[in-house]
Amino acid sequence: MTQTLPEHTFVADVLGRVTNMSLPKSQALLPLYETVINALQATEDRGMDSGHIHIKILRSPLSQSIASDSNRGFSNVSGFIVTDDGIGFTPPNLKSFMTADSTLKLSRGNKGIGRFLWLKAFSIIKIDSVYAVGKQRKRVSFGFSVDEPYIENFKIVDYDGDRASGTQVKLDVLKMDYVDYMPKTARSIGRKIVEHLLTYYATDTAPEILVQDDNETIDIRSIFNEEFDSVAIDNEININGQVFEVKYLKNRNVSDNKHAVHFCANKRSVKSINLEKYIPDLKYDLGEEDGYVIQGYVQGEYLNRHANQERSQFNFPDDSDALSLDKIIENISSDVMRSFSDDIRIVQKAKEDKIREYVNTEAPRYRPLLRERYSYLIDKIAPNVHGKALEIELHKALSEVEIEIKSESAEILSKRGKDLTSPEEFQNRSKDILERIGDVSIANLAQHVIHRKMVIDLLEASLEIDDDGKYTLEESVHKIIHPLNASSDQIHEDYQNLWLLDEKLFYHNYLASDKKLNSSPLVQTGSLKEPDVLGYFDRPHAFSEGRTNFQSMVIVEFKRPGKSSYSGDDSDPIRQVYGYADIIRFGEAKDFGGRPIPNRDIPIYAYVVCDFTPEFRRLATSLNGLQPSYDGMKYYGFNPQLKVYIEVISFDAVVVEARQRNKVLFDKLNL
């Protein structure tokens, strides 16, 4: 006897229901997963010791073959036919199918929306099922569509054929939105099913599931057996009163997988995370001989309750007291570190040795980070980082220490005397902060010393004759000591290196390099002459807390290394600096407040830096009356009319003395 449709009329707006559902493109296989889960539960309901599920891959004959090497020769997947030998579409199951949001299988985690997911991704849905009624069998078949009346060609007939009870579901004509996101091969699809149903395989409760693609058939259990160790690690974690069961498996297929944790609802994977994001040391596979990647599966009633209807994500409460996914991940990450500590420690040790060698040989400023107290920062650095990239990561780590110091210092000072539990607590926290301040200070000092070493080396190299037998241009040396055409208002103090000549020159109020005198903000004059460097100082040695009247000025003049001819006043660097001083003496100078300053009485210090040739030595002594130093590498003098103290320094003396002044610091850092 044949029954017709009216007894089984759908009473829901299927198109609206499907339209309002969410199915991310990245989860194109979710409708297949739902179908397989239904088939698996159908075999359980039949009371079979071991059921059978067969998945046939359908391909589009009109699509182009996949171009990638791993998928070459495969056309696009258009759908699947899933056949099981379960209980079939019995009247209760059929009624549940015809009821939107059915609660028939709620206790098993089913949300009654799997068939709507079919329609979200596929255009053609057909069901053909055989079930037993006493000693008789019935066969029910129909199509399912988003168009009214939703159920097409519905039939229930008596059945006396060869088929045992079971159901066949055809999902066909995959919608274009999901075509590019659907895995292409039987093995890749099988691997995804294993991943989704791993809790069944890990507990040996999964039925036989075969995936057929043309003439190739794969037993999914064989994928599990090949890729996963049979021994699992089972842990239980309590987070804010919520209990989670965690199962870890070692996946030996390291080429196609990364360390991951899968958060499950009702034994089905809902959300997966890449553990490398939370544990950088899991960049590579673990194990010294046979490598493996961690696959963790987390289950718990809290996850069951908060999975969305499509089981594509979790919707946790927004209130601050609720347990968030970030908090769960934080605890799971710690559990992973404990559970695989031996193998992870091998990776960490190799990374730490590499970082230690890099710091000791190339980046000594970061030595404080090698202390145990900063291991949590080193843990954040991935083991595959090298060279400049490693320097950047270490810089980030040191900056994080500085930020923590500022934040904690502000906090402890704000609580002093009222919120801290005891004076001892205040002292202990203060001591810890001061120790970290010391570490950062050491790092900054080391960077300062390294900078000086590099500048001295660069200056020394620039004084050598090049391959063409020529000396470096004057401006090249000038740039090392102070940038050209710039003032101290325009450049950072780290980019001027006048300390090479005299440490006191670092403490200037204003510096100008290759700037015309008439452009100085402090000297009003019409002169277009350009001293190499002109400096102003608030007080001798510049230890001033405010901007008071200037107490001194400095003029620096460079000459090209190897320069041998000094004929004429225009080439005489000593007379040049005297000329600049004369212009300044008779200029109209003002301070930053616009008040006149008595610059006729201000001492001017002049430095001339050049190579000492026989002609220059004669020029310095006979023509300008300067006195040589004991070693002949400097000349000194004083011009009483202009009140100018002058020091002439050879380039060699600049390099030698700079090294001597900084030698103890270089030795401390093994530079």
Residue pairs with C-beta under 8 A, 6 or more apart in sequence:
1 157
1 158
2 155
2 156
2 157
3 155
3 156
4 154
4 155
5 149
5 151
5 154
8 94
8 98
8 151
8 154
9 98
9 149
9 151
10 98
10 100
10 149
10 150
10 151
11 100
12 100
14 116
14 119
14 145
14 146
14 148
14 150
15 146
15 147
17 100
17 116
18 116
18 119
18 120
18 146
21 113
21 116
21 117
21 120
21 309
21 310
22 308
22 310
22 312
23 30
23 31
23 117
23 120
23 121
23 178
23 310
23 312
24 312
25 177
25 178
25 180
25 181
26 181
27 312
28 121
28 174
28 178
28 181
28 182
29 182
29 183
29 189
29 192
29 193
29 196
30 117
30 121
30 310
30 311
30 312
31 114
31 117
31 118
31 120
31 121
31 122
31 171
32 55
32 80
32 82
32 171
32 189
32 193
33 193
33 196
33 197
33 268
34 114
34 117
34 118
35 80
35 82
35 114
35 118
35 169
35 171
36 53
36 55
36 82
36 193
36 197
36 209
37 110
37 114
37 197
37 268
38 114
38 167
38 169
39 51
39 53
39 82
39 83
39 84
39 86
39 167
39 169
40 51
40 53
40 84
40 197
40 200
40 206
40 207
41 86
41 105
41 108
41 110
42 51
42 84
42 86
42 87
42 88
42 166
42 167
43 51
43 52
43 53
43 84
43 85
43 86
43 87
43 207
44 51
44 86
45 86
45 87
46 85
46 86
46 87
46 165
48 85
48 86
48 207
50 207
50 208
51 84
51 85
51 86
51 207
51 208
52 84
52 85
52 207
52 208
52 210
53 82
53 83
53 84
53 207
53 208
53 209
53 210
54 82
54 83
54 84
54 209
54 210
54 212
55 80
55 81
55 82
55 189
55 193
55 209
55 210
55 211
55 212
56 80
56 81
56 82
56 83
56 212
56 213
57 77
57 80
57 186
57 189
57 211
57 212
57 213
57 214
58 77
58 78
58 79
58 80
58 81
58 172
59 74
59 75
59 76
59 77
59 78
60 75
60 76
60 77
60 78
61 75
63 75
63 76
63 78
63 179
64 75
64 76
65 72
65 73
65 74
65 75
66 72
66 73
66 74
66 75
66 76
66 184
70 185
71 184
71 185
74 184
74 185
76 174
76 179
76 182
76 184
77 174
77 179
77 182
77 183
77 184
77 189
78 172
78 173
78 174
79 122
79 124
79 170
79 171
79 172
79 173
79 174
80 170
80 171
81 168
81 169
81 170
81 171
82 168
82 169
82 171
83 166
83 167
83 168
83 169
84 166
84 167
85 164
85 165
85 166
86 165
86 166
86 167
87 93
87 131
87 165
88 129
88 130
88 131
88 132
88 140
88 165
88 166
88 167
89 97
89 127
89 129
89 131
89 140
89 167
90 131
90 133
92 104
93 104
93 131
94 140
95 102
95 104
96 102
96 104
96 105
96 112
97 115
98 151
99 112
100 112
101 111
101 112
101 113
102 112
103 112
104 110
104 112
105 112
106 112
108 266
109 265
109 266
109 267
109 268
109 304
110 266
111 309
111 311
113 309
113 310
115 125
115 144
117 310
118 125
118 144
118 169
118 171
119 125
119 144
119 145
119 146
120 175
121 171
121 174
121 175
121 178
122 171
122 172
122 173
122 174
122 175
123 172
123 173
123 175
124 143
124 170
124 171
124 172
124 173
125 143
125 144
125 145
125 169
125 170
125 171
125 172
126 141
126 142
126 143
126 144
126 169
126 170
126 172
127 140
127 141
127 142
127 143
127 144
127 167
127 168
127 169
127 170
128 139
128 140
128 141
128 167
128 168
128 170
129 139
129 140
129 141
129 166
129 167
129 168
130 137
130 138
130 139
130 159
130 161
130 163
130 164
130 165
130 166
130 167
131 137
131 138
131 140
131 165
132 138
132 165
136 158
137 158
137 159
137 160
137 165
138 156
138 157
138 158
138 159
139 155
139 156
139 157
139 158
139 159
139 161
139 163
140 154
140 155
140 156
141 153
141 154
141 155
142 151
142 152
142 153
142 154
142 155
143 151
143 152
143 153
144 150
144 151
144 152
145 151
145 152
174 182
183 189
183 192
185 213
186 211
186 212
186 213
186 216
186 217
186 218
187 218
187 223
189 211
190 211
190 218
190 220
190 223
191 223
191 227
191 253
191 256
193 209
193 211
193 220
194 201
194 220
194 223
194 224
194 227
195 262
195 269
195 272
195 295
196 268
196 269
197 206
197 267
197 268
198 224
198 249
198 262
198 269
198 295
198 297
199 247
199 264
199 267
199 297
199 299
200 206
200 267
201 221
201 224
201 228
202 228
202 232
202 247
202 249
202 297
206 220
206 221
208 219
208 221
209 219
209 220
209 221
210 217
210 218
210 219
210 220
211 217
211 218
211 220
212 218
226 252
226 253
227 251
227 252
227 253
227 257
228 249
228 250
228 251
228 252
228 295
229 249
229 250
229 252
229 292
232 247
232 248
232 249
233 247
233 248
233 249
233 339
234 245
234 246
234 247
234 248
235 245
235 246
235 247
235 248
235 335
235 339
236 243
236 244
236 245
236 246
237 243
237 244
237 246
237 331
237 332
237 335
238 244
239 323
239 327
239 328
239 331
240 323
240 327
242 300
242 301
242 302
242 323
243 300
243 301
244 298
244 299
244 300
244 302
244 303
244 328
244 332
245 298
245 299
245 300
246 296
246 297
246 298
246 299
246 332
246 335
247 296
247 297
247 299
248 294
248 295
248 296
248 297
248 336
248 339
248 340
249 294
249 295
249 296
249 297
250 287
250 292
250 293
250 294
250 295
251 257
251 292
251 293
251 294
251 295
252 290
252 291
252 292
253 293
254 285
254 291
254 292
254 293
257 293
257 295
258 274
258 275
258 276
258 282
258 293
259 274
259 275
259 276
259 279
259 282
259 286
259 293
259 294
259 295
260 272
260 273
260 274
260 275
260 293
260 294
260 295
260 296
261 272
261 273
261 275
261 294
261 295
261 296
261 297
261 298
261 329
261 332
261 336
262 269
262 270
262 271
262 272
262 295
262 296
262 297
262 298
263 269
263 270
263 271
263 272
263 273
263 298
263 303
263 314
263 325
263 328
264 270
264 297
264 298
264 299
264 303
265 299
265 303
265 304
265 306
265 307
265 311
265 314
266 304
266 307
267 299
268 311
269 297
270 303
270 307
270 311
270 312
270 313
270 314
271 313
271 314
271 325
273 329
275 282
275 294
275 296
275 333
275 336
276 282
276 283
276 382
278 329
278 330
278 333
279 333
279 336
279 337
279 344
279 379
280 379
280 380
280 381
280 382
280 383
281 344
281 347
281 348
281 351
281 379
281 382
281 383
282 294
282 336
282 344
282 347
283 382
283 383
283 384
284 291
284 347
284 383
284 384
285 291
285 292
285 293
286 292
286 293
286 294
286 340
286 343
286 344
286 346
286 347
287 343
288 343
288 346
294 336
294 340
296 332
296 336
298 328
298 332
302 323
303 314
306 314
306 315
306 316
306 317
307 313
307 314
307 315
308 314
308 315
314 325
316 322
316 323
316 324
316 325
337 344
347 383
348 379
348 383
350 383
351 378
351 381
351 383
352 378
354 383
354 386
355 370
355 378
355 381
355 390
355 394
356 370
358 390
358 391
359 366
359 367
359 369
359 370
359 394
360 367
360 670
362 391
363 391
363 394
364 446
364 450
364 669
364 670
364 671
365 398
365 443
365 444
365 446
365 447
365 450
366 394
366 395
366 397
366 398
366 443
366 446
367 442
367 443
367 446
368 374
368 398
368 439
368 440
368 442
368 443
369 377
369 378
369 394
369 397
369 398
369 401
369 443
370 378
371 439
373 436
374 397
374 401
374 439
377 397
377 400
377 401
378 397
380 393
380 397
381 390
381 393
381 394
381 397
382 393
385 393
398 440
398 443
401 436
401 439
401 440
402 440
404 436
405 433
405 436
405 437
405 440
408 429
408 433
409 433
412 420
412 426
412 429
412 430
412 433
416 426
420 426
420 429
446 669
449 662
449 665
449 666
449 668
449 669
449 671
450 669
450 671
451 494
452 499
452 658
452 662
452 665
453 662
453 666
453 671
455 480
455 497
455 500
456 500
456 655
456 658
456 659
456 662
458 480
459 477
459 480
459 481
459 500
459 651
459 654
459 655
459 658
460 655
462 472
462 476
462 477
462 480
462 561
463 471
463 472
463 477
463 561
463 651
463 652
463 655
464 472
465 471
465 562
466 472
471 560
471 561
471 562
471 563
472 560
472 561
473 560
474 558
474 559
474 560
474 561
474 563
475 484
477 558
477 560
477 561
477 609
477 651
478 484
478 513
478 514
478 532
478 558
480 497
481 496
481 497
481 498
481 500
481 501
481 533
481 556
481 558
481 609
482 496
482 497
482 498
482 511
482 513
482 532
482 533
482 556
483 491
483 495
483 496
483 513
484 513
484 514
485 513
485 514
485 515
486 512
486 513
486 514
487 510
487 511
487 512
487 513
487 515
488 496
488 508
488 510
488 511
488 512
489 510
493 506
496 511
498 505
498 506
498 508
498 511
498 533
498 535
498 556
499 505
499 506
499 658
500 654
500 658
501 556
501 607
501 609
501 649
501 654
502 607
503 661
504 541
504 542
505 535
505 554
506 542
507 537
507 541
507 542
507 543
508 535
508 536
508 537
508 542
508 554
509 535
509 536
509 537
509 538
509 542
509 544
509 547
509 550
510 521
510 522
510 535
510 536
511 533
511 534
511 535
511 536
512 519
512 520
512 533
512 534
512 535
513 532
513 533
513 534
514 530
514 532
515 530
515 534
516 527
516 528
516 529
516 530
517 523
517 525
517 527
517 528
517 529
517 530
517 531
517 534
517 580
517 583
517 584
517 587
518 524
518 525
518 526
518 527
518 528
520 534
522 536
522 550
522 589
522 590
522 591
522 592
522 597
523 584
523 587
523 588
523 589
523 599
524 587
524 588
524 589
524 590
525 583
525 584
525 586
525 587
525 588
527 583
527 587
529 579
529 580
529 583
531 555
531 556
531 557
531 576
531 577
531 580
532 556
532 557
532 558
533 554
533 555
533 556
534 553
534 554
534 555
534 556
534 580
535 553
535 554
535 555
535 556
536 550
536 552
536 553
536 554
537 550
537 551
537 552
537 553
537 554
538 544
538 546
538 547
538 548
538 549
538 550
538 551
539 548
539 551
539 552
540 551
540 552
547 591
547 592
547 593
548 591
549 591
549 595
549 597
549 598
550 589
550 591
550 597
550 599
550 602
551 602
551 603
552 602
552 603
552 604
552 605
553 584
553 599
553 602
553 603
553 604
553 605
554 604
554 605
554 606
554 607
555 577
555 580
555 581
555 604
555 605
555 606
555 607
556 606
556 607
556 608
556 609
557 573
557 576
557 577
557 606
557 607
557 608
557 609
558 609
558 610
559 573
559 608
559 609
559 610
559 611
560 610
561 610
561 611
561 651
562 611
563 610
563 611
563 613
564 613
564 615
565 571
565 615
566 572
566 573
566 615
566 616
566 619
569 575
570 576
572 619
572 623
572 624
573 608
573 610
573 648
574 608
574 619
574 620
574 624
574 626
574 646
574 648
575 624
577 606
577 608
577 644
577 646
578 606
578 639
578 642
578 644
580 606
581 604
581 606
581 639
581 642
581 644
582 642
584 599
584 604
585 599
585 600
585 642
585 643
587 599
588 596
589 596
589 597
589 599
590 596
590 597
591 597
601 643
602 643
603 643
603 644
603 645
604 642
604 643
604 644
604 645
605 644
605 645
605 646
605 647
606 644
606 645
606 646
606 647
607 646
607 647
607 648
607 649
608 646
608 647
608 648
608 649
609 648
609 649
609 650
609 651
609 654
610 616
610 648
610 650
610 651
611 650
611 651
611 652
612 632
612 633
612 650
617 628
620 626
620 628
620 635
620 648
621 627
621 628
621 635
624 637
625 637
626 635
626 636
626 637
626 646
626 648
627 635
627 636
627 637
628 634
628 635
629 635
629 636
633 649
633 650
633 652
633 653
633 656
634 647
634 648
634 649
634 650
634 653
635 646
635 647
635 648
636 646
636 647
636 648
637 645
637 646
638 644
638 645
638 646
639 646
659 666
